[in-house]
Amino acid sequence: MSEFSFQDLIKVARSDRAEDRNLLAEALNKMVLASGKHLSSAEIDLVFDILRRLIHEVEIDVRRHLADNLADRADVPHDLVVTLANDVIEVAFPILSRSKVLEDVDLIQLILDHANPHQLAITGRDSLSEDVSATLADTGNAEVIGALLKNPGAEISAETLEKLVEDSMHMPAIQEPLVRRAELPPDLTRRMYEWVGEAVKSYIDVKLGTDLGASPVSRDALDEEVKHAVTEALEDEEMMGGATAPNFDVPGGLAGNFRVHPRVMVRSLENGDVFHFEELFRDFTGLPEGAATRVLYDTGPEALAIACKGSGIDRYSFSDMVCLLHGDGNAQGFRDTPAFMKAMDYFERIDGAGAKRVLQAWSHAG
């Protein structure tokens, strides 16, 4: 510290001139921090005490250079590090992404107090605890969660992974990094197969050493089967009762009326309240009792797929209904069967307008 004596440092630190404060901070940064110069404990205390006084008053470029040089030091006072971590992102970034002085409680509070840039900087740390990862996952920000999942040093609890699997249904951006996590268990990986795109499905097949997309019929044959599904449904005399399809836009009884959310129907079925489920299903689809019974119990999943697609029931809810109705008491196990995969492919390939036309006909038959 030949350029400045202790007395010089104290004198300049007391100056009211902004230029002096910037020069002092830059001098400390250049001569002491950036150089890695060994300091006595008294010198360390003096340097950091001066920086505490200066940090709120020096220009952003000076703070940024200070933060960059302090980020890898373990001897920086905790309060100074926290101050820099709460600064603008240009200053805070090296501290957030590298400083080991920050504790989990600090990181969690920083995530809660700041928005996307600070949160993203934290996801890039060499290691993240389960608690910090859970807080990042709770942001609901797909960009932040995707960055978290791509960090191999992040520890993610089973509970957080399960939550993220559910969230991934509405966050396509996190699907691929999520299935690539080594700790994602096979059952949750298989569950994601229901809603991810083809590229992620292919990766899941490789990861699990399976071919979950395979079905007893080829994809081309299935496409051909689906192509004729609407026509065949309209010609089903038992279902139609000899009626012809009317030409209107919504199933009978549904126009302008309130409908429950499909998840309410699924919840009733999960709770074993079959009569309530059947009532809700009839109300939602507009099907009369006989037609609804045939769709739910007397036919395969294809008729249910048409009814759900035609009435606007989402893919996720349809998949749960199929498993609960056709899984013979083992809904989760049914998800691993070719029959389930075929039903999901069938649902996706049905033309929405055609399915609605079939549902209209079924709703007004006889």
C-alpha positions as YAML, in Angstrom:
chain: A
units: angstrom
residues:
- id: 1
  name: MET
  ca: [0.00, 0.00, 0.00]
- id: 2
  name: SER
  ca: [2.89, 2.36, -0.85]
- id: 3
  name: GLU
  ca: [0.80, 4.89, -2.77]
- id: 4
  name: PHE
  ca: [-1.44, 5.52, 0.24]
- id: 5
  name: SER
  ca: [-0.59, 5.57, 3.93]
- id: 6
  name: PHE
  ca: [-3.29, 4.79, 6.47]
- id: 7
  name: GLN
  ca: [-3.54, 8.52, 7.15]
- id: 8
  name: ASP
  ca: [-3.98, 9.24, 3.41]
- id: 9
  name: LEU
  ca: [-6.77, 6.66, 3.17]
- id: 10
  name: ILE
  ca: [-8.61, 8.11, 6.12]
- id: 11
  name: LYS
  ca: [-8.19, 11.66, 4.86]
- id: 12
  name: VAL
  ca: [-9.52, 10.89, 1.38]
- id: 13
  name: ALA
  ca: [-12.32, 8.77, 2.76]
- id: 14
  name: ARG
  ca: [-13.53, 11.82, 4.70]
- id: 15
  name: SER
  ca: [-13.55, 14.00, 1.60]
- id: 16
  name: ASP
  ca: [-16.85, 15.33, 0.34]
- id: 17
  name: ARG
  ca: [-15.68, 15.37, -3.26]
- id: 18
  name: ALA
  ca: [-17.16, 12.63, -5.46]
- id: 19
  name: GLU
  ca: [-13.93, 12.48, -7.48]
- id: 20
  name: ASP
  ca: [-11.94, 11.68, -4.35]
- id: 21
  name: ARG
  ca: [-14.31, 8.90, -3.35]
- id: 22
  name: ASN
  ca: [-14.13, 7.31, -6.80]
- id: 23
  name: LEU
  ca: [-10.34, 7.62, -6.91]
- id: 24
  name: LEU
  ca: [-10.00, 6.08, -3.47]
- id: 25
  name: ALA
  ca: [-12.25, 3.15, -4.28]
- id: 26
  name: GLU
  ca: [-10.42, 2.57, -7.55]
- id: 27
  name: ALA
  ca: [-7.07, 2.76, -5.79]
- id: 28
  name: LEU
  ca: [-8.15, 0.25, -3.16]
- id: 29
  name: ASN
  ca: [-9.46, -2.02, -5.85]
- id: 30
  name: LYS
  ca: [-6.34, -1.83, -8.00]
- id: 31
  name: MET
  ca: [-3.65, -1.89, -5.34]
- id: 32
  name: VAL
  ca: [-5.17, -4.18, -2.77]
- id: 33
  name: LEU
  ca: [-8.06, -6.28, -4.02]
- id: 34
  name: ALA
  ca: [-7.27, -6.96, -7.66]
- id: 35
  name: SER
  ca: [-3.57, -7.52, -6.95]
- id: 36
  name: GLY
  ca: [-4.22, -10.20, -4.36]
- id: 37
  name: LYS
  ca: [-1.76, -8.43, -2.08]
- id: 38
  name: HIS
  ca: [-1.38, -9.93, 1.39]
- id: 39
  name: LEU
  ca: [-2.72, -7.62, 4.07]
- id: 40
  name: SER
  ca: [-2.51, -7.65, 7.81]
- id: 41
  name: SER
  ca: [-5.73, -8.01, 9.73]
- id: 42
  name: ALA
  ca: [-5.60, -4.31, 10.61]
- id: 43
  name: GLU
  ca: [-5.20, -3.36, 6.96]
- id: 44
  name: ILE
  ca: [-8.06, -5.68, 5.95]
- id: 45
  name: ASP
  ca: [-10.33, -4.10, 8.53]
- id: 46
  name: LEU
  ca: [-9.41, -0.63, 7.34]
- id: 47
  name: VAL
  ca: [-9.96, -1.39, 3.65]
- id: 48
  name: PHE
  ca: [-13.36, -2.91, 4.20]
- id: 49
  name: ASP
  ca: [-14.41, -0.18, 6.62]
- id: 50
  name: ILE
  ca: [-13.60, 2.42, 3.97]
- id: 51
  name: LEU
  ca: [-15.46, 0.45, 1.31]
- id: 52
  name: ARG
  ca: [-18.53, 0.27, 3.54]
- id: 53
  name: ARG
  ca: [-18.51, 4.06, 3.73]
- id: 54
  name: LEU
  ca: [-17.96, 4.49, 0.01]
- id: 55
  name: ILE
  ca: [-20.12, 1.80, -1.51]
- id: 56
  name: HIS
  ca: [-23.34, 3.83, -1.67]
- id: 57
  name: GLU
  ca: [-21.64, 6.92, -3.07]
- id: 58
  name: VAL
  ca: [-19.25, 5.78, -5.79]
- id: 59
  name: GLU
  ca: [-20.19, 5.42, -9.44]
- id: 60
  name: ILE
  ca: [-21.63, 2.20, -10.84]
- id: 61
  name: ASP
  ca: [-18.47, 1.31, -12.80]
- id: 62
  name: VAL
  ca: [-16.41, 1.55, -9.62]
- id: 63
  name: ARG
  ca: [-18.90, -0.63, -7.71]
- id: 64
  name: ARG
  ca: [-18.91, -3.15, -10.56]
- id: 65
  name: HIS
  ca: [-15.12, -3.52, -10.50]
- id: 66
  name: LEU
  ca: [-15.14, -3.82, -6.73]
- id: 67
  name: ALA
  ca: [-17.83, -6.50, -6.81]
- id: 68
  name: ASP
  ca: [-15.93, -8.49, -9.41]
- id: 69
  name: ASN
  ca: [-12.81, -8.54, -7.26]
- id: 70
  name: LEU
  ca: [-14.65, -9.20, -4.02]
- id: 71
  name: ALA
  ca: [-16.78, -12.05, -5.38]
- id: 72
  name: ASP
  ca: [-14.07, -14.70, -4.95]
- id: 73
  name: ARG
  ca: [-12.78, -13.56, -1.56]
- id: 74
  name: ALA
  ca: [-13.83, -15.37, 1.59]
- id: 75
  name: ASP
  ca: [-12.71, -12.59, 3.94]
- id: 76
  name: VAL
  ca: [-15.20, -9.93, 2.81]
- id: 77
  name: PRO
  ca: [-17.58, -8.80, 5.57]
- id: 78
  name: HIS
  ca: [-21.01, -10.36, 5.17]
- id: 79
  name: ASP
  ca: [-22.86, -7.05, 5.28]
- id: 80
  name: LEU
  ca: [-20.74, -5.62, 2.45]
- id: 81
  name: VAL
  ca: [-21.39, -8.65, 0.27]
- id: 82
  name: VAL
  ca: [-25.15, -8.47, 0.91]
- id: 83
  name: THR
  ca: [-25.11, -4.78, 0.02]
- id: 84
  name: LEU
  ca: [-23.45, -5.50, -3.31]
- id: 85
  name: ALA
  ca: [-25.79, -8.44, -3.97]
- id: 86
  name: ASN
  ca: [-28.77, -6.09, -3.64]
- id: 87
  name: ASP
  ca: [-27.27, -3.55, -6.03]
- id: 88
  name: VAL
  ca: [-28.23, -3.24, -9.69]
- id: 89
  name: ILE
  ca: [-27.56, -6.42, -11.63]
- id: 90
  name: GLU
  ca: [-24.43, -5.03, -13.32]
- id: 91
  name: VAL
  ca: [-22.87, -4.77, -9.86]
- id: 92
  name: ALA
  ca: [-24.61, -7.69, -8.19]
- id: 93
  name: PHE
  ca: [-24.00, -10.37, -10.83]
- id: 94
  name: PRO
  ca: [-20.50, -11.54, -9.81]
- id: 95
  name: ILE
  ca: [-21.50, -11.59, -6.15]
- id: 96
  name: LEU
  ca: [-24.74, -13.49, -6.79]
- id: 97
  name: SER
  ca: [-23.14, -16.04, -9.06]
- id: 98
  name: ARG
  ca: [-19.83, -16.61, -7.22]
- id: 99
  name: SER
  ca: [-19.56, -15.32, -3.67]
- id: 100
  name: LYS
  ca: [-19.34, -18.06, -1.04]
- id: 101
  name: VAL
  ca: [-19.96, -15.48, 1.67]
- id: 102
  name: LEU
  ca: [-23.66, -15.46, 0.81]
- id: 103
  name: GLU
  ca: [-25.58, -18.00, 2.86]
- id: 104
  name: ASP
  ca: [-28.74, -19.87, 1.91]
- id: 105
  name: VAL
  ca: [-30.88, -17.48, 3.91]
- id: 106
  name: ASP
  ca: [-29.36, -14.57, 1.96]
- id: 107
  name: LEU
  ca: [-29.93, -16.26, -1.40]
- id: 108
  name: ILE
  ca: [-33.54, -17.09, -0.58]
- id: 109
  name: GLN
  ca: [-34.25, -13.51, 0.48]
- id: 110
  name: LEU
  ca: [-32.57, -12.18, -2.66]
- id: 111
  name: ILE
  ca: [-34.76, -14.44, -4.82]
- id: 112
  name: LEU
  ca: [-37.86, -13.17, -3.04]
- id: 113
  name: ASP
  ca: [-36.82, -9.51, -3.20]
- id: 114
  name: HIS
  ca: [-35.61, -9.30, -6.79]
- id: 115
  name: ALA
  ca: [-36.84, -10.19, -10.25]
- id: 116
  name: ASN
  ca: [-35.56, -12.18, -13.19]
- id: 117
  name: PRO
  ca: [-31.94, -10.88, -13.58]
- id: 118
  name: HIS
  ca: [-30.94, -11.47, -9.95]
- id: 119
  name: GLN
  ca: [-32.70, -14.84, -9.87]
- id: 120
  name: LEU
  ca: [-30.98, -15.96, -13.06]
- id: 121
  name: ALA
  ca: [-27.58, -14.95, -11.64]
- id: 122
  name: ILE
  ca: [-28.20, -17.16, -8.60]
- id: 123
  name: THR
  ca: [-29.07, -20.17, -10.80]
- id: 124
  name: GLY
  ca: [-25.52, -20.03, -12.19]
- id: 125
  name: ARG
  ca: [-23.78, -20.70, -8.86]
- id: 126
  name: ASP
  ca: [-21.51, -23.74, -8.63]
- id: 127
  name: SER
  ca: [-23.86, -25.33, -6.11]
- id: 128
  name: LEU
  ca: [-27.38, -24.71, -4.86]
- id: 129
  name: SER
  ca: [-29.03, -26.32, -1.85]
- id: 130
  name: GLU
  ca: [-32.45, -27.95, -2.00]
- id: 131
  name: ASP
  ca: [-34.01, -25.00, -0.16]
- id: 132
  name: VAL
  ca: [-32.59, -22.44, -2.59]
- id: 133
  name: SER
  ca: [-33.61, -24.58, -5.57]
- id: 134
  name: ALA
  ca: [-37.14, -24.89, -4.20]
- id: 135
  name: THR
  ca: [-37.37, -21.10, -3.87]
- id: 136
  name: LEU
  ca: [-36.22, -20.66, -7.47]
- id: 137
  name: ALA
  ca: [-38.76, -23.26, -8.59]
- id: 138
  name: ASP
  ca: [-41.50, -21.38, -6.76]
- id: 139
  name: THR
  ca: [-40.90, -18.24, -8.86]
- id: 140
  name: GLY
  ca: [-43.02, -19.75, -11.63]
- id: 141
  name: ASN
  ca: [-40.62, -18.15, -14.13]
- id: 142
  name: ALA
  ca: [-39.87, -20.62, -16.94]
- id: 143
  name: GLU
  ca: [-36.56, -18.93, -17.80]
- id: 144
  name: VAL
  ca: [-35.34, -19.09, -14.21]
- id: 145
  name: ILE
  ca: [-36.55, -22.67, -13.70]
- id: 146
  name: GLY
  ca: [-34.97, -23.79, -16.98]
- id: 147
  name: ALA
  ca: [-31.62, -22.30, -15.92]
- id: 148
  name: LEU
  ca: [-31.93, -24.01, -12.52]
- id: 149
  name: LEU
  ca: [-32.59, -27.39, -14.14]
- id: 150
  name: LYS
  ca: [-29.57, -26.99, -16.43]
- id: 151
  name: ASN
  ca: [-27.25, -26.46, -13.46]
- id: 152
  name: PRO
  ca: [-25.69, -29.84, -12.55]
- id: 153
  name: GLY
  ca: [-24.62, -28.43, -9.19]
- id: 154
  name: ALA
  ca: [-28.20, -27.69, -8.10]
- id: 155
  name: GLU
  ca: [-29.65, -30.09, -5.54]
- id: 156
  name: ILE
  ca: [-33.38, -30.53, -6.19]
- id: 157
  name: SER
  ca: [-35.61, -32.41, -3.77]
- id: 158
  name: ALA
  ca: [-38.09, -35.08, -4.82]
- id: 159
  name: GLU
  ca: [-40.93, -32.80, -3.72]
- id: 160
  name: THR
  ca: [-39.69, -29.96, -5.92]
- id: 161
  name: LEU
  ca: [-39.22, -32.31, -8.88]
- id: 162
  name: GLU
  ca: [-42.79, -33.55, -8.54]
- id: 163
  name: LYS
  ca: [-44.06, -29.97, -8.48]
- id: 164
  name: LEU
  ca: [-42.00, -29.08, -11.56]
- id: 165
  name: VAL
  ca: [-43.35, -32.10, -13.45]
- id: 166
  name: GLU
  ca: [-46.88, -30.78, -12.90]
- id: 167
  name: ASP
  ca: [-45.77, -27.25, -13.85]
- id: 168
  name: SER
  ca: [-44.12, -28.54, -17.03]
- id: 169
  name: MET
  ca: [-47.53, -29.28, -18.51]
- id: 170
  name: HIS
  ca: [-48.00, -25.51, -18.86]
- id: 171
  name: MET
  ca: [-44.30, -24.62, -19.30]
- id: 172
  name: PRO
  ca: [-42.94, -26.27, -22.45]
- id: 173
  name: ALA
  ca: [-39.60, -24.49, -21.99]
- id: 174
  name: ILE
  ca: [-38.73, -26.52, -18.88]
- id: 175
  name: GLN
  ca: [-39.74, -29.94, -20.21]
- id: 176
  name: GLU
  ca: [-36.46, -30.92, -21.86]
- id: 177
  name: PRO
  ca: [-34.11, -29.78, -19.06]
- id: 178
  name: LEU
  ca: [-36.42, -31.45, -16.55]
- id: 179
  name: VAL
  ca: [-36.40, -34.89, -18.20]
- id: 180
  name: ARG
  ca: [-32.62, -34.60, -18.51]
- id: 181
  name: ARG
  ca: [-32.18, -34.38, -14.73]
- id: 182
  name: ALA
  ca: [-30.59, -37.63, -13.63]
- id: 183
  name: GLU
  ca: [-32.54, -37.67, -10.38]
- id: 184
  name: LEU
  ca: [-35.97, -37.45, -12.05]
- id: 185
  name: PRO
  ca: [-37.55, -40.83, -11.17]
- id: 186
  name: PRO
  ca: [-38.95, -43.09, -13.91]
- id: 187
  name: ASP
  ca: [-42.57, -42.74, -12.77]
- id: 188
  name: LEU
  ca: [-42.47, -38.94, -13.10]
- id: 189
  name: THR
  ca: [-40.59, -39.21, -16.38]
- id: 190
  name: ARG
  ca: [-43.29, -41.51, -17.78]
- id: 191
  name: ARG
  ca: [-45.98, -39.10, -16.59]
- id: 192
  name: MET
  ca: [-44.45, -36.27, -18.61]
- id: 193
  name: TYR
  ca: [-44.75, -38.42, -21.74]
- id: 194
  name: GLU
  ca: [-48.43, -37.51, -21.82]
- id: 195
  name: TRP
  ca: [-47.88, -33.86, -22.73]
- id: 196
  name: VAL
  ca: [-44.35, -33.30, -24.06]
- id: 197
  name: GLY
  ca: [-43.45, -32.88, -27.72]
- id: 198
  name: GLU
  ca: [-42.01, -35.53, -30.00]
- id: 199
  name: ALA
  ca: [-38.36, -34.54, -29.42]
- id: 200
  name: VAL
  ca: [-38.71, -34.88, -25.65]
- id: 201
  name: LYS
  ca: [-40.65, -38.13, -26.06]
- id: 202
  name: SER
  ca: [-37.74, -39.56, -28.04]
- id: 203
  name: TYR
  ca: [-35.33, -38.57, -25.26]
- id: 204
  name: ILE
  ca: [-37.59, -40.17, -22.63]
- id: 205
  name: ASP
  ca: [-37.60, -43.43, -24.62]
- id: 206
  name: VAL
  ca: [-33.80, -43.36, -24.70]
- id: 207
  name: LYS
  ca: [-33.51, -42.46, -21.02]
- id: 208
  name: LEU
  ca: [-35.87, -45.21, -19.86]
- id: 209
  name: GLY
  ca: [-34.75, -47.75, -22.44]
- id: 210
  name: THR
  ca: [-38.34, -48.13, -23.60]
- id: 211
  name: ASP
  ca: [-40.56, -47.22, -26.49]
- id: 212
  name: LEU
  ca: [-43.53, -45.66, -24.73]
- id: 213
  name: GLY
  ca: [-44.83, -44.30, -28.00]
- id: 214
  name: ALA
  ca: [-45.11, -47.72, -29.56]
- id: 215
  name: SER
  ca: [-48.61, -49.15, -29.96]
- id: 216
  name: PRO
  ca: [-50.09, -52.35, -31.38]
- id: 217
  name: VAL
  ca: [-50.64, -50.52, -34.64]
- id: 218
  name: SER
  ca: [-48.21, -48.42, -36.62]
- id: 219
  name: ARG
  ca: [-48.48, -44.64, -36.62]
- id: 220
  name: ASP
  ca: [-49.62, -44.65, -40.24]
- id: 221
  name: ALA
  ca: [-52.24, -47.25, -39.48]
- id: 222
  name: LEU
  ca: [-53.38, -45.26, -36.46]
- id: 223
  name: ASP
  ca: [-53.67, -42.11, -38.55]
- id: 224
  name: GLU
  ca: [-55.83, -44.01, -41.00]
- id: 225
  name: GLU
  ca: [-57.93, -45.37, -38.15]
- id: 226
  name: VAL
  ca: [-58.46, -41.92, -36.71]
- id: 227
  name: LYS
  ca: [-59.25, -40.51, -40.12]
- id: 228
  name: HIS
  ca: [-62.30, -42.77, -40.33]
- id: 229
  name: ALA
  ca: [-63.24, -42.53, -36.66]
- id: 230
  name: VAL
  ca: [-65.71, -39.70, -37.06]
- id: 231
  name: THR
  ca: [-67.49, -41.34, -39.98]
- id: 232
  name: GLU
  ca: [-67.72, -44.65, -38.15]
- id: 233
  name: ALA
  ca: [-69.05, -42.94, -35.04]
- id: 234
  name: LEU
  ca: [-71.73, -41.18, -37.01]
- id: 235
  name: GLU
  ca: [-72.77, -44.49, -38.56]
- id: 236
  name: ASP
  ca: [-73.00, -46.31, -35.21]
- id: 237
  name: GLU
  ca: [-76.71, -47.19, -35.19]
- id: 238
  name: GLU
  ca: [-76.74, -48.23, -31.56]
- id: 239
  name: MET
  ca: [-75.36, -44.88, -30.49]
- id: 240
  name: MET
  ca: [-77.25, -42.80, -33.01]
- id: 241
  name: GLY
  ca: [-80.61, -44.50, -32.76]
- id: 242
  name: GLY
  ca: [-81.17, -43.76, -36.45]
- id: 243
  name: ALA
  ca: [-80.71, -40.01, -36.07]
- id: 244
  name: THR
  ca: [-78.68, -37.86, -38.41]
- id: 245
  name: ALA
  ca: [-76.21, -35.23, -37.31]
- id: 246
  name: PRO
  ca: [-77.78, -31.78, -36.97]
- id: 247
  name: ASN
  ca: [-75.90, -28.76, -38.23]
- id: 248
  name: PHE
  ca: [-75.24, -26.45, -35.27]
- id: 249
  name: ASP
  ca: [-72.21, -25.33, -33.33]
- id: 250
  name: VAL
  ca: [-72.50, -26.53, -29.74]
- id: 251
  name: PRO
  ca: [-73.74, -29.69, -28.06]
- id: 252
  name: GLY
  ca: [-77.29, -29.44, -26.79]
- id: 253
  name: GLY
  ca: [-77.80, -27.77, -23.47]
- id: 254
  name: LEU
  ca: [-74.35, -26.17, -23.36]
- id: 255
  name: ALA
  ca: [-74.82, -22.87, -25.18]
- id: 256
  name: GLY
  ca: [-74.29, -20.00, -22.79]
- id: 257
  name: ASN
  ca: [-74.43, -22.28, -19.72]
- id: 258
  name: PHE
  ca: [-71.83, -22.54, -16.96]
- id: 259
  name: ARG
  ca: [-69.65, -25.66, -17.07]
- id: 260
  name: VAL
  ca: [-67.41, -26.97, -14.33]
- id: 261
  name: HIS
  ca: [-63.70, -27.30, -14.99]
- id: 262
  name: PRO
  ca: [-62.71, -30.79, -16.25]
- id: 263
  name: ARG
  ca: [-60.45, -31.24, -13.22]
- id: 264
  name: VAL
  ca: [-63.56, -31.20, -11.02]
- id: 265
  name: MET
  ca: [-64.85, -34.22, -12.95]
- id: 266
  name: VAL
  ca: [-61.51, -36.00, -12.54]
- id: 267
  name: ARG
  ca: [-61.48, -35.25, -8.82]
- id: 268
  name: SER
  ca: [-64.93, -36.78, -8.40]
- id: 269
  name: LEU
  ca: [-63.78, -39.91, -10.20]
- id: 270
  name: GLU
  ca: [-60.62, -40.10, -8.09]
- id: 271
  name: ASN
  ca: [-62.71, -39.80, -4.93]
- id: 272
  name: GLY
  ca: [-64.96, -42.66, -6.02]
- id: 273
  name: ASP
  ca: [-67.99, -40.41, -6.42]
- id: 274
  name: VAL
  ca: [-69.03, -42.05, -9.68]
- id: 275
  name: PHE
  ca: [-72.61, -40.74, -9.72]
- id: 276
  name: HIS
  ca: [-71.40, -37.15, -9.38]
- id: 277
  name: PHE
  ca: [-68.80, -37.73, -12.09]
- id: 278
  name: GLU
  ca: [-71.41, -39.14, -14.47]
- id: 279
  name: GLU
  ca: [-73.70, -36.16, -13.81]
- id: 280
  name: LEU
  ca: [-70.88, -33.67, -14.45]
- id: 281
  name: PHE
  ca: [-69.80, -35.54, -17.57]
- id: 282
  name: ARG
  ca: [-73.35, -35.44, -18.99]
- id: 283
  name: ASP
  ca: [-73.64, -31.74, -18.21]
- id: 284
  name: PHE
  ca: [-70.27, -30.95, -19.76]
- id: 285
  name: THR
  ca: [-70.70, -32.95, -22.95]
- id: 286
  name: GLY
  ca: [-74.46, -32.50, -23.39]
- id: 287
  name: LEU
  ca: [-74.89, -36.27, -23.78]
- id: 288
  name: PRO
  ca: [-78.13, -37.92, -22.65]
- id: 289
  name: GLU
  ca: [-77.83, -40.60, -19.99]
- id: 290
  name: GLY
  ca: [-77.85, -43.60, -22.34]
- id: 291
  name: ALA
  ca: [-75.24, -42.16, -24.70]
- id: 292
  name: ALA
  ca: [-73.03, -41.06, -21.80]
- id: 293
  name: THR
  ca: [-73.17, -44.53, -20.24]
- id: 294
  name: ARG
  ca: [-72.17, -46.13, -23.53]
- id: 295
  name: VAL
  ca: [-69.25, -43.70, -24.00]
- id: 296
  name: LEU
  ca: [-67.97, -44.21, -20.48]
- id: 297
  name: TYR
  ca: [-68.46, -47.93, -19.95]
- id: 298
  name: ASP
  ca: [-69.62, -49.85, -23.02]
- id: 299
  name: THR
  ca: [-66.97, -48.82, -25.57]
- id: 300
  name: GLY
  ca: [-63.21, -48.48, -25.69]
- id: 301
  name: PRO
  ca: [-61.25, -45.27, -25.05]
- id: 302
  name: GLU
  ca: [-61.87, -44.07, -28.61]
- id: 303
  name: ALA
  ca: [-65.46, -42.99, -27.93]
- id: 304
  name: LEU
  ca: [-64.36, -41.22, -24.76]
- id: 305
  name: ALA
  ca: [-61.62, -39.48, -26.77]
- id: 306
  name: ILE
  ca: [-64.20, -38.21, -29.27]
- id: 307
  name: ALA
  ca: [-66.54, -36.97, -26.53]
- id: 308
  name: CYS
  ca: [-63.74, -35.23, -24.65]
- id: 309
  name: LYS
  ca: [-62.18, -33.67, -27.73]
- id: 310
  name: GLY
  ca: [-65.56, -32.53, -29.04]
- id: 311
  name: SER
  ca: [-66.59, -30.91, -25.75]
- id: 312
  name: GLY
  ca: [-63.26, -29.20, -25.05]
- id: 313
  name: ILE
  ca: [-61.92, -31.42, -22.27]
- id: 314
  name: ASP
  ca: [-58.14, -30.96, -22.16]
- id: 315
  name: ARG
  ca: [-55.59, -33.68, -22.90]
- id: 316
  name: TYR
  ca: [-54.40, -33.87, -19.31]
- id: 317
  name: SER
  ca: [-57.89, -34.44, -17.92]
- id: 318
  name: PHE
  ca: [-58.71, -36.96, -20.67]
- id: 319
  name: SER
  ca: [-55.60, -38.96, -19.82]
- id: 320
  name: ASP
  ca: [-56.66, -39.18, -16.15]
- id: 321
  name: MET
  ca: [-60.21, -40.21, -17.12]
- id: 322
  name: VAL
  ca: [-58.92, -42.96, -19.40]
- id: 323
  name: CYS
  ca: [-56.68, -44.36, -16.67]
- id: 324
  name: LEU
  ca: [-59.36, -44.22, -13.99]
- id: 325
  name: LEU
  ca: [-62.05, -45.75, -16.23]
- id: 326
  name: HIS
  ca: [-59.95, -48.39, -18.02]
- id: 327
  name: GLY
  ca: [-57.17, -49.14, -15.53]
- id: 328
  name: ASP
  ca: [-59.08, -51.81, -13.59]
- id: 329
  name: GLY
  ca: [-58.21, -50.18, -10.29]
- id: 330
  name: ASN
  ca: [-54.58, -49.45, -11.22]
- id: 331
  name: ALA
  ca: [-54.74, -46.06, -12.91]
- id: 332
  name: GLN
  ca: [-51.01, -45.38, -12.58]
- id: 333
  name: GLY
  ca: [-50.08, -48.79, -13.98]
- id: 334
  name: PHE
  ca: [-52.35, -48.26, -16.99]
- id: 335
  name: ARG
  ca: [-50.17, -45.31, -18.04]
- id: 336
  name: ASP
  ca: [-47.36, -47.71, -18.94]
- id: 337
  name: THR
  ca: [-49.48, -49.81, -21.30]
- id: 338
  name: PRO
  ca: [-49.64, -49.64, -25.11]
- id: 339
  name: ALA
  ca: [-53.43, -49.20, -24.79]
- id: 340
  name: PHE
  ca: [-52.91, -45.93, -22.94]
- id: 341
  name: MET
  ca: [-50.40, -44.64, -25.47]
- id: 342
  name: LYS
  ca: [-52.74, -45.52, -28.31]
- id: 343
  name: ALA
  ca: [-55.62, -43.71, -26.58]
- id: 344
  name: MET
  ca: [-53.48, -40.58, -26.15]
- id: 345
  name: ASP
  ca: [-52.33, -40.69, -29.78]
- id: 346
  name: TYR
  ca: [-55.95, -41.17, -30.82]
- id: 347
  name: PHE
  ca: [-57.04, -38.12, -28.81]
- id: 348
  name: GLU
  ca: [-54.32, -35.95, -30.37]
- id: 349
  name: ARG
  ca: [-55.07, -37.05, -33.93]
- id: 350
  name: ILE
  ca: [-58.84, -36.56, -33.82]
- id: 351
  name: ASP
  ca: [-59.89, -33.43, -35.66]
- id: 352
  name: GLY
  ca: [-61.62, -31.13, -33.19]
- id: 353
  name: ALA
  ca: [-64.34, -30.04, -35.60]
- id: 354
  name: GLY
  ca: [-65.12, -33.64, -36.55]
- id: 355
  name: ALA
  ca: [-65.26, -34.72, -32.91]
- id: 356
  name: LYS
  ca: [-67.66, -31.88, -32.14]
- id: 357
  name: ARG
  ca: [-69.88, -32.96, -35.03]
- id: 358
  name: VAL
  ca: [-70.04, -36.51, -33.66]
- id: 359
  name: LEU
  ca: [-70.81, -35.23, -30.19]
- id: 360
  name: GLN
  ca: [-73.58, -33.05, -31.54]
- id: 361
  name: ALA
  ca: [-75.13, -36.05, -33.24]
- id: 362
  name: TRP
  ca: [-74.85, -38.22, -30.15]
- id: 363
  name: SER
  ca: [-76.33, -35.46, -28.00]
- id: 364
  name: HIS
  ca: [-79.43, -35.12, -30.17]
- id: 365
  name: ALA
  ca: [-79.99, -38.73, -31.24]
- id: 366
  name: GLY
  ca: [-83.42, -40.19, -30.50]
...
